[in-house]
Amino acid sequence: GKINNALKFDGSDVVKLGNITQINGAGKLTLAAWIKRAAAGSLVLLGKQASNQDVAIEAWSDGNIYFQMSKGSDTYGKLALNDTAWHHVAMVFDGAQTGNANRLKAYVDGTQKTLSFTGTVGTTTTTSTTTFNIGKVGSDYSKGQIDDTWLFTRALSQSEVQDLAQ
């Protein structure tokens, strides 16, 4: 994005990465990317989703960004962000912690944000073998840009997330 090499999504295309077995049933995970909506309310999606079996970051049409960590029931943290600027977003999951706010953290442009939670964040990610996608989650497609996507099987520290956002 910063140097004009981002993937541009028009609402009909996707990059399919397949089943990433290392994140199935993981106790720790970090998903991060640079995202840019095409217009306010445009979808920008990355991750995997299958009937409440989610690991995803979803910039949704309601103006919120959802940090999905579902394993049998719809579980997520969300925050409001609906502009068309480039933003670095990161979701850090650590199932060894207690309470939603400690297990699931969200960062925007390197700064930790307070999430509004629905459901109880579990101790591991879903074991679903659903394809991990950039530009599509479930049956919904992105309209915007995604760049520099990172997926780690560990919970990055705040300083490590800040380094990615540089």
ABEGO torsion letter per residue (X at the ends): XAAGABBBBAGABBBBAEBBAAABGBABBBBBBBBBBABBGBBBBBEBBBGGBBBBBBBBAAGBBBBBBBBGBBBBBBBBBABABBBBBBBBBBAABBEAAAABBBBBGGBBBBBBBBEBBBABBBABABBBBBGBBEABBBBEBBBGBBBBABBBBAAAAAAAAX
